[in-house]
Amino acid sequence: MDYITHRTTEGERWDILALRYYRDVSRQNVLISANRALFAGFAVPARLPAGLTLQVPLIDVPVASTDDRLPPWKR
């Protein structure tokens, strides 16, 4: 699996990162799983400390086709 890296800033959260990278907060588990080793023996925090380098897996994110979902007068 391919990854990109993300350097955290104080107070970032998994859900916000999932929204940023995947446009879906429910994919925060993908990020947590890829970075679990950073917290070996500890609970994974909801708010991340500044300065962590996270691996962000590159996954296929479906792109919604907006034209076919809009009414004809808004296309």
N, CA, C, O and CB atoms as a CASP TS submission, in Angstrom:
PFRMAT TS
TARGET T0000
AUTHOR 0000-0000-0000
METHOD Language model
MODEL 1
PARENT N/A
ATOM      1  N   MET     1       0.849  -1.177   0.000  1.00  0.00           N
ATOM      2  CA  MET     1       0.000   0.000   0.000  1.00  0.00           C
ATOM      3  C   MET     1       0.891   1.234   0.000  1.00  0.00           C
ATOM      4  O   MET     1       1.925   1.271   0.666  1.00  0.00           O
ATOM      5  CB  MET     1      -0.964   0.001   1.222  1.00  0.00           C
ATOM      6  N   ASP     2       0.477   2.230  -0.749  1.00  0.00           N
ATOM      7  CA  ASP     2       1.215   3.485  -0.816  1.00  0.00           C
ATOM      8  C   ASP     2       0.694   4.459   0.234  1.00  0.00           C
ATOM      9  O   ASP     2      -0.475   4.429   0.617  1.00  0.00           O
ATOM     10  CB  ASP     2       1.111   4.103  -2.221  1.00  0.00           C
ATOM     11  N   TYR     3       1.596   5.318   0.683  1.00  0.00           N
ATOM     12  CA  TYR     3       1.270   6.282   1.734  1.00  0.00           C
ATOM     13  C   TYR     3       1.790   7.654   1.363  1.00  0.00           C
ATOM     14  O   TYR     3       2.718   7.791   0.565  1.00  0.00           O
ATOM     15  CB  TYR     3       1.851   5.840   3.085  1.00  0.00           C
ATOM     16  N   ILE     4       1.180   8.662   1.951  1.00  0.00           N
ATOM     17  CA  ILE     4       1.779   9.986   2.017  1.00  0.00           C
ATOM     18  C   ILE     4       1.948  10.281   3.505  1.00  0.00           C
ATOM     19  O   ILE     4       1.354   9.601   4.342  1.00  0.00           O
ATOM     20  CB  ILE     4       0.890  11.091   1.277  1.00  0.00           C
ATOM     21  N   THR     5       2.743  11.277   3.836  1.00  0.00           N
ATOM     22  CA  THR     5       2.935  11.598   5.253  1.00  0.00           C
ATOM     23  C   THR     5       2.233  12.901   5.593  1.00  0.00           C
ATOM     24  O   THR     5       2.052  13.782   4.753  1.00  0.00           O
ATOM     25  CB  THR     5       4.435  11.692   5.598  1.00  0.00           C
ATOM     26  N   HIS     6       1.849  12.986   6.846  1.00  0.00           N
ATOM     27  CA  HIS     6       1.197  14.181   7.379  1.00  0.00           C
ATOM     28  C   HIS     6       1.843  14.499   8.719  1.00  0.00           C
ATOM     29  O   HIS     6       1.939  13.636   9.591  1.00  0.00           O
ATOM     30  CB  HIS     6      -0.358  13.980   7.527  1.00  0.00           C
ATOM     31  N   ARG     7       2.278  15.722   8.874  1.00  0.00           N
ATOM     32  CA  ARG     7       2.859  16.179  10.143  1.00  0.00           C
ATOM     33  C   ARG     7       1.751  16.885  10.925  1.00  0.00           C
ATOM     34  O   ARG     7       1.172  17.860  10.445  1.00  0.00           O
ATOM     35  CB  ARG     7       4.102  17.139   9.906  1.00  0.00           C
ATOM     36  N   THR     8       1.462  16.393  12.124  1.00  0.00           N
ATOM     37  CA  THR     8       0.344  16.929  12.903  1.00  0.00           C
ATOM     38  C   THR     8       0.668  18.279  13.523  1.00  0.00           C
ATOM     39  O   THR     8       1.819  18.614  13.806  1.00  0.00           O
ATOM     40  CB  THR     8      -0.046  15.953  13.990  1.00  0.00           C
ATOM     41  N   THR     9      -0.405  19.037  13.718  1.00  0.00           N
ATOM     42  CA  THR     9      -0.325  20.267  14.487  1.00  0.00           C
ATOM     43  C   THR     9      -1.159  20.048  15.747  1.00  0.00           C
ATOM     44  O   THR     9      -1.999  19.149  15.794  1.00  0.00           O
ATOM     45  CB  THR     9      -0.830  21.516  13.654  1.00  0.00           C
ATOM     46  N   GLU    10      -0.933  20.845  16.733  1.00  0.00           N
ATOM     47  CA  GLU    10      -1.598  20.682  18.037  1.00  0.00           C
ATOM     48  C   GLU    10      -3.119  20.644  17.891  1.00  0.00           C
ATOM     49  O   GLU    10      -3.721  21.520  17.270  1.00  0.00           O
ATOM     50  CB  GLU    10      -1.197  21.822  18.985  1.00  0.00           C
ATOM     51  N   GLY    11      -3.722  19.614  18.476  1.00  0.00           N
ATOM     52  CA  GLY    11      -5.172  19.525  18.531  1.00  0.00           C
ATOM     53  C   GLY    11      -5.852  18.876  17.342  1.00  0.00           C
ATOM     54  O   GLY    11      -7.077  18.753  17.339  1.00  0.00           O
ATOM     55  N   GLU    12      -5.103  18.457  16.333  1.00  0.00           N
ATOM     56  CA  GLU    12      -5.750  17.777  15.208  1.00  0.00           C
ATOM     57  C   GLU    12      -6.404  16.488  15.693  1.00  0.00           C
ATOM     58  O   GLU    12      -5.959  15.864  16.657  1.00  0.00           O
ATOM     59  CB  GLU    12      -4.727  17.476  14.081  1.00  0.00           C
ATOM     60  N   ARG    13      -7.473  16.108  14.996  1.00  0.00           N
ATOM     61  CA  ARG    13      -8.209  14.897  15.355  1.00  0.00           C
ATOM     62  C   ARG    13      -8.271  13.970  14.148  1.00  0.00           C
ATOM     63  O   ARG    13      -8.144  14.398  13.001  1.00  0.00           O
ATOM     64  CB  ARG    13      -9.639  15.241  15.858  1.00  0.00           C
ATOM     65  N   TRP    14      -8.470  12.683  14.441  1.00  0.00           N
ATOM     66  CA  TRP    14      -8.547  11.670  13.384  1.00  0.00           C
ATOM     67  C   TRP    14      -9.695  11.958  12.409  1.00  0.00           C
ATOM     68  O   TRP    14      -9.537  11.818  11.197  1.00  0.00           O
ATOM     69  CB  TRP    14      -8.723  10.276  14.001  1.00  0.00           C
ATOM     70  N   ASP    15     -10.836  12.356  12.944  1.00  0.00           N
ATOM     71  CA  ASP    15     -11.993  12.578  12.071  1.00  0.00           C
ATOM     72  C   ASP    15     -11.763  13.737  11.111  1.00  0.00           C
ATOM     73  O   ASP    15     -12.184  13.680   9.956  1.00  0.00           O
ATOM     74  CB  ASP    15     -13.239  12.841  12.904  1.00  0.00           C
ATOM     75  N   ILE    16     -11.104  14.780  11.577  1.00  0.00           N
ATOM     76  CA  ILE    16     -10.817  15.922  10.713  1.00  0.00           C
ATOM     77  C   ILE    16      -9.811  15.538   9.624  1.00  0.00           C
ATOM     78  O   ILE    16      -9.931  15.973   8.478  1.00  0.00           O
ATOM     79  CB  ILE    16     -10.280  17.102  11.545  1.00  0.00           C
ATOM     80  N   LEU    17      -8.833  14.731   9.986  1.00  0.00           N
ATOM     81  CA  LEU    17      -7.866  14.270   8.985  1.00  0.00           C
ATOM     82  C   LEU    17      -8.540  13.359   7.954  1.00  0.00           C
ATOM     83  O   LEU    17      -8.238  13.441   6.764  1.00  0.00           O
ATOM     84  CB  LEU    17      -6.697  13.526   9.668  1.00  0.00           C
ATOM     85  N   ALA    18      -9.442  12.502   8.402  1.00  0.00           N
ATOM     86  CA  ALA    18     -10.167  11.632   7.477  1.00  0.00           C
ATOM     87  C   ALA    18     -11.018  12.458   6.516  1.00  0.00           C
ATOM     88  O   ALA    18     -11.109  12.140   5.330  1.00  0.00           O
ATOM     89  CB  ALA    18     -11.051  10.638   8.251  1.00  0.00           C
ATOM     90  N   LEU    19     -11.631  13.502   7.020  1.00  0.00           N
ATOM     91  CA  LEU    19     -12.417  14.387   6.170  1.00  0.00           C
ATOM     92  C   LEU    19     -11.508  15.100   5.156  1.00  0.00           C
ATOM     93  O   LEU    19     -11.865  15.249   3.987  1.00  0.00           O
ATOM     94  CB  LEU    19     -13.186  15.420   7.030  1.00  0.00           C
ATOM     95  N   ARG    20     -10.363  15.524   5.609  1.00  0.00           N
ATOM     96  CA  ARG    20      -9.426  16.238   4.730  1.00  0.00           C
ATOM     97  C   ARG    20      -8.906  15.341   3.608  1.00  0.00           C
ATOM     98  O   ARG    20      -8.898  15.739   2.443  1.00  0.00           O
ATOM     99  CB  ARG    20      -8.248  16.783   5.544  1.00  0.00           C
ATOM    100  N   TYR    21      -8.471  14.129   3.962  1.00  0.00           N
ATOM    101  CA  TYR    21      -7.833  13.262   2.981  1.00  0.00           C
ATOM    102  C   TYR    21      -8.804  12.352   2.223  1.00  0.00           C
ATOM    103  O   TYR    21      -8.560  12.011   1.065  1.00  0.00           O
ATOM    104  CB  TYR    21      -6.806  12.425   3.662  1.00  0.00           C
ATOM    105  N   TYR    22      -9.900  11.959   2.871  1.00  0.00           N
ATOM    106  CA  TYR    22     -10.825  10.999   2.244  1.00  0.00           C
ATOM    107  C   TYR    22     -12.226  11.552   2.008  1.00  0.00           C
ATOM    108  O   TYR    22     -13.066  10.872   1.420  1.00  0.00           O
ATOM    109  CB  TYR    22     -10.927   9.772   3.097  1.00  0.00           C
ATOM    110  N   ARG    23     -12.488  12.785   2.463  1.00  0.00           N
ATOM    111  CA  ARG    23     -13.813  13.405   2.364  1.00  0.00           C
ATOM    112  C   ARG    23     -14.885  12.559   3.044  1.00  0.00           C
ATOM    113  O   ARG    23     -16.045  12.557   2.631  1.00  0.00           O
ATOM    114  CB  ARG    23     -14.184  13.627   0.900  1.00  0.00           C
ATOM    115  N   ASP    24     -14.481  11.833   4.102  1.00  0.00           N
ATOM    116  CA  ASP    24     -15.410  10.943   4.804  1.00  0.00           C
ATOM    117  C   ASP    24     -14.869  10.694   6.216  1.00  0.00           C
ATOM    118  O   ASP    24     -13.857  10.013   6.382  1.00  0.00           O
ATOM    119  CB  ASP    24     -15.601   9.586   4.024  1.00  0.00           C
ATOM    120  N   VAL    25     -15.540  11.242   7.225  1.00  0.00           N
ATOM    121  CA  VAL    25     -15.060  11.082   8.602  1.00  0.00           C
ATOM    122  C   VAL    25     -15.095   9.632   9.060  1.00  0.00           C
ATOM    123  O   VAL    25     -14.354   9.254   9.967  1.00  0.00           O
ATOM    124  CB  VAL    25     -15.890  11.931   9.546  1.00  0.00           C
ATOM    125  N   SER    26     -15.938   8.822   8.451  1.00  0.00           N
ATOM    126  CA  SER    26     -16.029   7.419   8.874  1.00  0.00           C
ATOM    127  C   SER    26     -14.777   6.618   8.495  1.00  0.00           C
ATOM    128  O   SER    26     -14.617   5.482   8.942  1.00  0.00           O
ATOM    129  CB  SER    26     -17.264   6.767   8.253  1.00  0.00           C
ATOM    130  N   ARG    27     -13.906   7.185   7.693  1.00  0.00           N
ATOM    131  CA  ARG    27     -12.669   6.493   7.321  1.00  0.00           C
ATOM    132  C   ARG    27     -11.517   6.794   8.272  1.00  0.00           C
ATOM    133  O   ARG    27     -10.362   6.503   7.960  1.00  0.00           O
ATOM    134  CB  ARG    27     -12.271   6.873   5.915  1.00  0.00           C
ATOM    135  N   GLN    28     -11.821   7.369   9.422  1.00  0.00           N
ATOM    136  CA  GLN    28     -10.761   7.646  10.389  1.00  0.00           C
ATOM    137  C   GLN    28     -10.108   6.361  10.864  1.00  0.00           C
ATOM    138  O   GLN    28      -8.943   6.379  11.264  1.00  0.00           O
ATOM    139  CB  GLN    28     -11.314   8.422  11.580  1.00  0.00           C
ATOM    140  N   ASN    29     -10.825   5.246  10.832  1.00  0.00           N
ATOM    141  CA  ASN    29     -10.244   3.964  11.241  1.00  0.00           C
ATOM    142  C   ASN    29      -9.113   3.532  10.315  1.00  0.00           C
ATOM    143  O   ASN    29      -8.198   2.834  10.752  1.00  0.00           O
ATOM    144  CB  ASN    29     -11.320   2.887  11.275  1.00  0.00           C
ATOM    145  N   VAL    30      -9.159   3.931   9.047  1.00  0.00           N
ATOM    146  CA  VAL    30      -8.070   3.642   8.116  1.00  0.00           C
ATOM    147  C   VAL    30      -6.793   4.335   8.614  1.00  0.00           C
ATOM    148  O   VAL    30      -5.715   3.740   8.626  1.00  0.00           O
ATOM    149  CB  VAL    30      -8.435   4.113   6.663  1.00  0.00           C
ATOM    150  N   LEU    31      -6.933   5.583   9.018  1.00  0.00           N
ATOM    151  CA  LEU    31      -5.778   6.338   9.530  1.00  0.00           C
ATOM    152  C   LEU    31      -5.259   5.767  10.852  1.00  0.00           C
ATOM    153  O   LEU    31      -4.053   5.628  11.051  1.00  0.00           O
ATOM    154  CB  LEU    31      -6.155   7.811   9.719  1.00  0.00           C
ATOM    155  N   ILE    32      -6.179   5.443  11.738  1.00  0.00           N
ATOM    156  CA  ILE    32      -5.781   4.906  13.049  1.00  0.00           C
ATOM    157  C   ILE    32      -5.050   3.585  12.879  1.00  0.00           C
ATOM    158  O   ILE    32      -4.012   3.363  13.503  1.00  0.00           O
ATOM    159  CB  ILE    32      -7.013   4.718  13.964  1.00  0.00           C
ATOM    160  N   SER    33      -5.583   2.709  12.041  1.00  0.00           N
ATOM    161  CA  SER    33      -4.938   1.405  11.812  1.00  0.00           C
ATOM    162  C   SER    33      -3.541   1.553  11.227  1.00  0.00           C
ATOM    163  O   SER    33      -2.625   0.826  11.613  1.00  0.00           O
ATOM    164  CB  SER    33      -5.793   0.550  10.881  1.00  0.00           C
ATOM    165  N   ALA    34      -3.374   2.480  10.308  1.00  0.00           N
ATOM    166  CA  ALA    34      -2.074   2.676   9.665  1.00  0.00           C
ATOM    167  C   ALA    34      -1.031   3.258  10.621  1.00  0.00           C
ATOM    168  O   ALA    34       0.168   3.156  10.363  1.00  0.00           O
ATOM    169  CB  ALA    34      -2.228   3.588   8.462  1.00  0.00           C
ATOM    170  N   ASN    35      -1.475   3.863  11.715  1.00  0.00           N
ATOM    171  CA  ASN    35      -0.553   4.543  12.636  1.00  0.00           C
ATOM    172  C   ASN    35      -0.578   3.993  14.054  1.00  0.00           C
ATOM    173  O   ASN    35      -0.049   4.621  14.971  1.00  0.00           O
ATOM    174  CB  ASN    35      -0.873   6.001  12.678  1.00  0.00           C
ATOM    175  N   ARG    36      -1.182   2.834  14.244  1.00  0.00           N
ATOM    176  CA  ARG    36      -1.309   2.249  15.578  1.00  0.00           C
ATOM    177  C   ARG    36       0.044   2.026  16.250  1.00  0.00           C
ATOM    178  O   ARG    36       0.141   2.117  17.474  1.00  0.00           O
ATOM    179  CB  ARG    36      -2.056   0.934  15.494  1.00  0.00           C
ATOM    180  N   ALA    37       1.075   1.741  15.486  1.00  0.00           N
ATOM    181  CA  ALA    37       2.407   1.486  16.060  1.00  0.00           C
ATOM    182  C   ALA    37       2.955   2.704  16.810  1.00  0.00           C
ATOM    183  O   ALA    37       3.781   2.551  17.709  1.00  0.00           O
ATOM    184  CB  ALA    37       3.385   1.082  14.954  1.00  0.00           C
ATOM    185  N   LEU    38       2.509   3.899  16.453  1.00  0.00           N
ATOM    186  CA  LEU    38       2.961   5.102  17.164  1.00  0.00           C
ATOM    187  C   LEU    38       2.504   5.120  18.615  1.00  0.00           C
ATOM    188  O   LEU    38       3.082   5.819  19.448  1.00  0.00           O
ATOM    189  CB  LEU    38       2.454   6.347  16.458  1.00  0.00           C
ATOM    190  N   PHE    39       1.466   4.349  18.912  1.00  0.00           N
ATOM    191  CA  PHE    39       0.872   4.365  20.247  1.00  0.00           C
ATOM    192  C   PHE    39       0.942   2.986  20.902  1.00  0.00           C
ATOM    193  O   PHE    39       0.075   2.635  21.703  1.00  0.00           O
ATOM    194  CB  PHE    39      -0.581   4.838  20.174  1.00  0.00           C
ATOM    195  N   ALA    40       1.960   2.210  20.568  1.00  0.00           N
ATOM    196  CA  ALA    40       2.100   0.848  21.100  1.00  0.00           C
ATOM    197  C   ALA    40       2.072   0.873  22.632  1.00  0.00           C
ATOM    198  O   ALA    40       2.874   1.554  23.270  1.00  0.00           O
ATOM    199  CB  ALA    40       3.418   0.196  20.593  1.00  0.00           C
ATOM    200  N   GLY    41       1.150   0.128  23.196  1.00  0.00           N
ATOM    201  CA  GLY    41       1.032   0.053  24.639  1.00  0.00           C
ATOM    202  C   GLY    41       0.201   1.162  25.252  1.00  0.00           C
ATOM    203  O   GLY    41      -0.044   1.157  26.459  1.00  0.00           O
ATOM    204  N   PHE    42      -0.232   2.106  24.445  1.00  0.00           N
ATOM    205  CA  PHE    42      -1.033   3.238  24.932  1.00  0.00           C
ATOM    206  C   PHE    42      -2.343   3.301  24.156  1.00  0.00           C
ATOM    207  O   PHE    42      -2.452   2.775  23.049  1.00  0.00           O
ATOM    208  CB  PHE    42      -0.251   4.580  24.794  1.00  0.00           C
ATOM    209  N   ALA    43      -3.315   3.944  24.746  1.00  0.00           N
ATOM    210  CA  ALA    43      -4.573   4.182  24.033  1.00  0.00           C
ATOM    211  C   ALA    43      -4.329   5.239  22.955  1.00  0.00           C
ATOM    212  O   ALA    43      -3.564   6.183  23.153  1.00  0.00           O
ATOM    213  CB  ALA    43      -5.709   4.637  25.020  1.00  0.00           C
ATOM    214  N   VAL    44      -4.983   5.064  21.832  1.00  0.00           N
ATOM    215  CA  VAL    44      -4.864   6.031  20.746  1.00  0.00           C
ATOM    216  C   VAL    44      -5.644   7.282  21.143  1.00  0.00           C
ATOM    217  O   VAL    44      -6.843   7.201  21.412  1.00  0.00           O
ATOM    218  CB  VAL    44      -5.391   5.437  19.388  1.00  0.00           C
ATOM    219  N   PRO    45      -4.979   8.439  21.183  1.00  0.00           N
ATOM    220  CA  PRO    45      -5.670   9.661  21.624  1.00  0.00           C
ATOM    221  C   PRO    45      -6.634  10.185  20.571  1.00  0.00           C
ATOM    222  O   PRO    45      -6.412  10.000  19.374  1.00  0.00           O
ATOM    223  CB  PRO    45      -4.656  10.744  21.969  1.00  0.00           C
ATOM    224  N   ALA    46      -7.693  10.832  21.009  1.00  0.00           N
ATOM    225  CA  ALA    46      -8.645  11.454  20.086  1.00  0.00           C
ATOM    226  C   ALA    46      -8.040  12.717  19.482  1.00  0.00           C
ATOM    227  O   ALA    46      -8.188  12.974  18.287  1.00  0.00           O
ATOM    228  CB  ALA    46      -9.974  11.785  20.809  1.00  0.00           C
ATOM    229  N   ARG    47      -7.356  13.505  20.315  1.00  0.00           N
ATOM    230  CA  ARG    47      -6.651  14.700  19.841  1.00  0.00           C
ATOM    231  C   ARG    47      -5.169  14.365  19.758  1.00  0.00           C
ATOM    232  O   ARG    47      -4.578  13.824  20.693  1.00  0.00           O
ATOM    233  CB  ARG    47      -6.901  15.934  20.786  1.00  0.00           C
ATOM    234  N   LEU    48      -4.593  14.698  18.623  1.00  0.00           N
ATOM    235  CA  LEU    48      -3.202  14.331  18.368  1.00  0.00           C
ATOM    236  C   LEU    48      -2.246  15.438  18.811  1.00  0.00           C
ATOM    237  O   LEU    48      -2.542  16.621  18.644  1.00  0.00           O
ATOM    238  CB  LEU    48      -2.998  14.024  16.882  1.00  0.00           C
ATOM    239  N   PRO    49      -1.112  15.055  19.371  1.00  0.00           N
ATOM    240  CA  PRO    49      -0.114  16.063  19.731  1.00  0.00           C
ATOM    241  C   PRO    49       0.581  16.593  18.477  1.00  0.00           C
ATOM    242  O   PRO    49       0.588  15.934  17.437  1.00  0.00           O
ATOM    243  CB  PRO    49       0.924  15.475  20.714  1.00  0.00           C
ATOM    244  N   ALA    50       1.150  17.755  18.581  1.00  0.00           N
ATOM    245  CA  ALA    50       1.885  18.347  17.461  1.00  0.00           C
ATOM    246  C   ALA    50       3.171  17.575  17.204  1.00  0.00           C
ATOM    247  O   ALA    50       3.784  17.040  18.129  1.00  0.00           O
ATOM    248  CB  ALA    50       2.200  19.830  17.738  1.00  0.00           C
ATOM    249  N   GLY    51       3.570  17.524  15.946  1.00  0.00           N
ATOM    250  CA  GLY    51       4.863  16.962  15.590  1.00  0.00           C
ATOM    251  C   GLY    51       4.894  15.491  15.240  1.00  0.00           C
ATOM    252  O   GLY    51       5.962  14.964  14.928  1.00  0.00           O
ATOM    253  N   LEU    52       3.762  14.806  15.279  1.00  0.00           N
ATOM    254  CA  LEU    52       3.746  13.407  14.860  1.00  0.00           C
ATOM    255  C   LEU    52       3.776  13.328  13.341  1.00  0.00           C
ATOM    256  O   LEU    52       3.161  14.144  12.655  1.00  0.00           O
ATOM    257  CB  LEU    52       2.502  12.677  15.417  1.00  0.00           C
ATOM    258  N   THR    53       4.493  12.343  12.823  1.00  0.00           N
ATOM    259  CA  THR    53       4.461  12.091  11.394  1.00  0.00           C
ATOM    260  C   THR    53       3.586  10.871  11.169  1.00  0.00           C
ATOM    261  O   THR    53       3.949   9.750  11.525  1.00  0.00           O
ATOM    262  CB  THR    53       5.900  11.884  10.810  1.00  0.00           C
ATOM    263  N   LEU    54       2.433  11.110  10.575  1.00  0.00           N
ATOM    264  CA  LEU    54       1.466  10.041  10.328  1.00  0.00           C
ATOM    265  C   LEU    54       1.587   9.538   8.898  1.00  0.00           C
ATOM    266  O   LEU    54       1.951  10.282   7.987  1.00  0.00           O
ATOM    267  CB  LEU    54       0.034  10.528  10.601  1.00  0.00           C
ATOM    268  N   GLN    55       1.274   8.265   8.720  1.00  0.00           N
ATOM    269  CA  GLN    55       1.164   7.700   7.390  1.00  0.00           C
ATOM    270  C   GLN    55      -0.305   7.751   6.987  1.00  0.00           C
ATOM    271  O   GLN    55      -1.180   7.285   7.716  1.00  0.00           O
ATOM    272  CB  GLN    55       1.723   6.237   7.340  1.00  0.00           C
ATOM    273  N   VAL    56      -0.556   8.318   5.831  1.00  0.00           N
ATOM    274  CA  VAL    56      -1.911   8.415   5.302  1.00  0.00           C
ATOM    275  C   VAL    56      -1.986   7.473   4.101  1.00  0.00           C
ATOM    276  O   VAL    56      -1.428   7.771   3.045  1.00  0.00           O
ATOM    277  CB  VAL    56      -2.281   9.905   4.904  1.00  0.00           C
ATOM    278  N   PRO    57      -2.679   6.331   4.257  1.00  0.00           N
ATOM    279  CA  PRO    57      -2.774   5.387   3.138  1.00  0.00           C
ATOM    280  C   PRO    57      -3.524   6.004   1.960  1.00  0.00           C
ATOM    281  O   PRO    57      -4.531   6.691   2.134  1.00  0.00           O
ATOM    282  CB  PRO    57      -3.473   4.093   3.586  1.00  0.00           C
ATOM    283  N   LEU    58      -3.014   5.747   0.771  1.00  0.00           N
ATOM    284  CA  LEU    58      -3.699   6.185  -0.440  1.00  0.00           C
ATOM    285  C   LEU    58      -4.730   5.124  -0.793  1.00  0.00           C
ATOM    286  O   LEU    58      -4.380   3.997  -1.143  1.00  0.00           O
ATOM    287  CB  LEU    58      -2.692   6.422  -1.624  1.00  0.00           C
ATOM    288  N   ILE    59      -5.975   5.483  -0.700  1.00  0.00           N
ATOM    289  CA  ILE    59      -7.067   4.566  -1.014  1.00  0.00           C
ATOM    290  C   ILE    59      -7.949   5.208  -2.076  1.00  0.00           C
ATOM    291  O   ILE    59      -7.939   6.425  -2.259  1.00  0.00           O
ATOM    292  CB  ILE    59      -7.896   4.211   0.262  1.00  0.00           C
ATOM    293  N   ASP    60      -8.706   4.375  -2.765  1.00  0.00           N
ATOM    294  CA  ASP    60      -9.635   4.891  -3.761  1.00  0.00           C
ATOM    295  C   ASP    60     -10.814   5.534  -3.057  1.00  0.00           C
ATOM    296  O   ASP    60     -11.495   4.900  -2.251  1.00  0.00           O
ATOM    297  CB  ASP    60     -10.110   3.771  -4.713  1.00  0.00           C
ATOM    298  N   VAL    61     -11.044   6.786  -3.369  1.00  0.00           N
ATOM    299  CA  VAL    61     -12.179   7.520  -2.816  1.00  0.00           C
ATOM    300  C   VAL    61     -13.128   7.779  -3.972  1.00  0.00           C
ATOM    301  O   VAL    61     -12.768   8.473  -4.923  1.00  0.00           O
ATOM    302  CB  VAL    61     -11.732   8.867  -2.113  1.00  0.00           C
ATOM    303  N   PRO    62     -14.343   7.229  -3.907  1.00  0.00           N
ATOM    304  CA  PRO    62     -15.263   7.451  -5.014  1.00  0.00           C
ATOM    305  C   PRO    62     -15.604   8.932  -5.160  1.00  0.00           C
ATOM    306  O   PRO    62     -15.835   9.642  -4.181  1.00  0.00           O
ATOM    307  CB  PRO    62     -16.539   6.634  -4.813  1.00  0.00           C
ATOM    308  N   VAL    63     -15.627   9.362  -6.393  1.00  0.00           N
ATOM    309  CA  VAL    63     -15.960  10.745  -6.694  1.00  0.00           C
ATOM    310  C   VAL    63     -17.406  10.783  -7.179  1.00  0.00           C
ATOM    311  O   VAL    63     -17.768  10.109  -8.143  1.00  0.00           O
ATOM    312  CB  VAL    63     -14.985  11.351  -7.761  1.00  0.00           C
ATOM    313  N   ALA    64     -18.210  11.563  -6.510  1.00  0.00           N
ATOM    314  CA  ALA    64     -19.613  11.679  -6.903  1.00  0.00           C
ATOM    315  C   ALA    64     -19.716  12.472  -8.192  1.00  0.00           C
ATOM    316  O   ALA    64     -19.114  13.536  -8.341  1.00  0.00           O
ATOM    317  CB  ALA    64     -20.450  12.347  -5.786  1.00  0.00           C
ATOM    318  N   SER    65     -20.467  11.948  -9.091  1.00  0.00           N
ATOM    319  CA  SER    65     -20.739  12.658 -10.330  1.00  0.00           C
ATOM    320  C   SER    65     -21.899  13.602 -10.074  1.00  0.00           C
ATOM    321  O   SER    65     -23.040  13.164  -9.925  1.00  0.00           O
ATOM    322  CB  SER    65     -21.055  11.673 -11.503  1.00  0.00           C
ATOM    323  N   THR    66     -21.616  14.876 -10.023  1.00  0.00           N
ATOM    324  CA  THR    66     -22.639  15.834  -9.618  1.00  0.00           C
ATOM    325  C   THR    66     -23.657  16.109 -10.718  1.00  0.00           C
ATOM    326  O   THR    66     -24.821  16.380 -10.421  1.00  0.00           O
ATOM    327  CB  THR    66     -21.989  17.126  -9.199  1.00  0.00           C
ATOM    328  N   ASP    67     -23.246  16.045 -11.976  1.00  0.00           N
ATOM    329  CA  ASP    67     -24.162  16.383 -13.057  1.00  0.00           C
ATOM    330  C   ASP    67     -25.386  15.479 -13.107  1.00  0.00           C
ATOM    331  O   ASP    67     -26.501  15.974 -13.269  1.00  0.00           O
ATOM    332  CB  ASP    67     -23.442  16.319 -14.366  1.00  0.00           C
ATOM    333  N   ASP    68     -25.212  14.195 -12.975  1.00  0.00           N
ATOM    334  CA  ASP    68     -26.350  13.287 -13.109  1.00  0.00           C
ATOM    335  C   ASP    68     -27.240  13.275 -11.867  1.00  0.00           C
ATOM    336  O   ASP    68     -28.343  12.730 -11.904  1.00  0.00           O
ATOM    337  CB  ASP    68     -25.856  11.884 -13.392  1.00  0.00           C
ATOM    338  N   ARG    69     -26.782  13.857 -10.792  1.00  0.00           N
ATOM    339  CA  ARG    69     -27.586  13.894  -9.577  1.00  0.00           C
ATOM    340  C   ARG    69     -28.356  15.206  -9.424  1.00  0.00           C
ATOM    341  O   ARG    69     -29.228  15.331  -8.565  1.00  0.00           O
ATOM    342  CB  ARG    69     -26.700  13.680  -8.370  1.00  0.00           C
ATOM    343  N   LEU    70     -28.023  16.171 -10.263  1.00  0.00           N
ATOM    344  CA  LEU    70     -28.689  17.469 -10.205  1.00  0.00           C
ATOM    345  C   LEU    70     -29.920  17.466 -11.109  1.00  0.00           C
ATOM    346  O   LEU    70     -29.953  16.749 -12.109  1.00  0.00           O
ATOM    347  CB  LEU    70     -27.717  18.601 -10.615  1.00  0.00           C
ATOM    348  N   PRO    71     -30.907  18.244 -10.772  1.00  0.00           N
ATOM    349  CA  PRO    71     -32.045  18.387 -11.683  1.00  0.00           C
ATOM    350  C   PRO    71     -31.579  19.072 -12.971  1.00  0.00           C
ATOM    351  O   PRO    71     -30.598  19.815 -12.949  1.00  0.00           O
ATOM    352  CB  PRO    71     -33.199  19.198 -11.012  1.00  0.00           C
ATOM    353  N   PRO    72     -32.262  18.836 -14.078  1.00  0.00           N
ATOM    354  CA  PRO    72     -31.826  19.378 -15.370  1.00  0.00           C
ATOM    355  C   PRO    72     -31.588  20.887 -15.374  1.00  0.00           C
ATOM    356  O   PRO    72     -30.670  21.358 -16.045  1.00  0.00           O
ATOM    357  CB  PRO    72     -32.842  19.048 -16.411  1.00  0.00           C
ATOM    358  N   TRP    73     -32.387  21.647 -14.648  1.00  0.00           N
ATOM    359  CA  TRP    73     -32.231  23.099 -14.671  1.00  0.00           C
ATOM    360  C   TRP    73     -31.012  23.595 -13.899  1.00  0.00           C
ATOM    361  O   TRP    73     -30.687  24.781 -13.958  1.00  0.00           O
ATOM    362  CB  TRP    73     -33.462  23.743 -14.116  1.00  0.00           C
ATOM    363  N   LYS    74     -30.324  22.692 -13.165  1.00  0.00           N
ATOM    364  CA  LYS    74     -29.131  23.095 -12.433  1.00  0.00           C
ATOM    365  C   LYS    74     -27.853  22.526 -13.036  1.00  0.00           C
ATOM    366  O   LYS    74     -26.770  22.736 -12.489  1.00  0.00           O
ATOM    367  CB  LYS    74     -29.246  22.668 -10.996  1.00  0.00           C
ATOM    368  N   ARG    75     -27.956  21.823 -14.132  1.00  0.00           N
ATOM    369  CA  ARG    75     -26.753  21.227 -14.752  1.00  0.00           C
ATOM    370  C   ARG    75     -25.983  22.225 -15.550  1.00  0.00           C
ATOM    371  O   ARG    75     -24.952  21.888 -16.131  1.00  0.00           O
ATOM    372  CB  ARG    75     -27.123  20.067 -15.639  1.00  0.00           C
TER
END
